[in-house]
Amino acid sequence: MNGCLVCNQARLSRVGKCQHTGAMTSAVTRKQFSSDPPEHISRYPIPYKKDLPYDIVELMVEVETKGGFLPNVFKVLSHRPSEFRAFFAYYNALMNKETGALTKADRELIVVATSIHNHCLYCVVSHSALHRIYSKNPTLADQVTVNYESAQLNPRERAMLDFALAICRSDTITDAHFQELEAHGFDREDAWDIAAIASFFAMSNRLAHLTDMRPNTEFYSMGRVPREKDKDKGKDEGDDKGQCKAD
């Protein structure tokens, strides 16, 4: 399981550019959401796929096919297609970039810490799931959700979240903030990344409040227990080691 549950990098990079609404193929037209939607995921109407632009439907189908379910944020934000495209284009630029000192797990932890400050259920639940997957740590996001100051963070993570929360609270940013980041290996461009993620998700948190967006139930268990294929892989590796030992 990977970040394709939230976005697919190649597809999202095109979604911001694609504005056409061409006729949908029969396969896309027939494709339904993999599970029935919960009783309430938004106070705004969720558009039918047949009424959405083709590029948005194509992205939804790909994300659902690869991840096994379609995160509700896609359904809710499709209420406004042009804003949907802009949202996911910026999301992709921030969360899937391959430069700078921030790992994917770092980025997700910033989202969790700032979203709990903003009381956003959707982002806390969904991005905690992604952090568990990227970090292979099933407990840290839960600790951060309760109180990041008492979580088992390393000094680097703590400095990163201290700065993210300073941005989130709209604290006055001084040179001391940058010096503290630099002491833990973050340069000025990394500081921008941390701040941009905190700022973008402040907007996302507020849209979730507006729409009363609810997380998919699938998020709650993601990354907490090994998947069957991971268990099988571990078993195979154990068998191989045992075989080598016997040899």
CORSULVEN-V31935 format. One line per field, one symbol per residue. burial: I if it has 16 or more other ideal C-beta (glycine too) atoms within 10 Angstrom, else O. Layout:
burial->???
//
This chain:
burial->IOIIIIIIOOIIOOIIOIOOOOOIOOOOOOIOIOOOOOOOIIOOOOIOIOOIIOIIIIIIIIIIOOIOOIIIIIIIIIOOIOOIIOIIIIIIOIIIOOOIIIOIIIIIIIIIIIIIIIOIIIIIIIIIIIIIIIIOIIOIIOOIIOOIOOIOIOOOIOIIIIIIIIIIOOOOOOOOIIOIIOOIOIOOOIIOIIIOIIIIIIOIIOIIOOIOIIIIOIIOOIIOOOOOOOOOOOOOOOOOOOOOOOO
//
